[in-house]
Amino acid sequence: MALRFVGIDPNTGGEGSPTVWVEEESADLVVQGEEADELLRALVRSTEWVAGHKTGIPAHERVIRIPARMVPILREACDAAERAAAGHRDVR
């Protein structure tokens, strides 16, 4: 598995910084960020975002908060992932 670094929080203090990569083989986005606090997790758990879709947060998933200042980095990562995906078919 190879990761292509896209960007890091521009306000990083040098440790534990929100970061975005693109996984080369699958073209998936990989995101490191601050885990959401209990209030935000409760909101996510209790809201039916899509009609008929089960609410809650599965044990294998986390709600991650990414600072708004990283929107350009996420946009760049999305563009890179889209280009990578166009180069090969995802067989999952």
N, C-alpha and C positions, 0 to 999 in steps of 0.2 A: 504494500500500500504506500503510495507516494502522495504527499500533501504539497500543494502549491500555496505558499503564503501570499495572501492578498493584502491584508492590512491589520493594523493594531490601533486601538483607541489613541487618538492623538494627544490626549491628556494623561497618558499613562505615567505612572510614577515609577515604573521599573519592575513591578511584580504584580501578578494576578490580573493582568490586563485583558479586557475583551479583545478577542482576536478572531479573524476570519480566514479560512483556508478553502481551497477547492480540492477534493480528493480526485486525483488524476484519472483513476480507472472508471469510477462511476459518475464523475462530474457532480457529485453531491457537495453541498455546502457543509462545512464543518465550522461550528461556532463555539467559541469559549466566551462565557459572560457570567455576570453575577446571577446566582440563582435568585429567583423572585422571592420576596418576603411572604409571610403567611397570608397577609391581606390580599395580595395579588393572586396567590395560589387559590385562595378560597373563592375569589371571583371567577377565576377560570374553571375551577371544579364545579361550580354551581350554575353556570350559564349554559343554556342549550344554544350553541353557536350555529348549528346546522340542524334544521328540523328533523327529528327522528334519530339523530346521532346521539349515542350514549354520552352522558356528561361525565366529568371526572378527569383525572390525570392518571393514566396507567402507570404501574409501578416502574416500568422501564423508561419512562419519559420524565423530563424536567421542564419547568417553565423558566426561561432564561430572559433576563432583561438586558437589552443592548442600548447604550446611550444614543440619543438622536443624532449626536455629532458624528456617529459612525454610518449614517445613511449613505454618504458617498462611497464608503468602503464596501458596504453591503451591495450597493448598486454595481460596483465594479466586480464584486464576486459573482453576482448573478449573471452579468454579461460574460464573465470568464467561464462559468459553468455552462451557460447556454452554448457558447462556442465549442466547448469540449464535448458536450452531449451531441452536437450536430456532427462531430467527427466520428462518433461511434454510437451504436445502438445499445441502450441499457437493456440487459436481458433479465433483470429481476422480475 
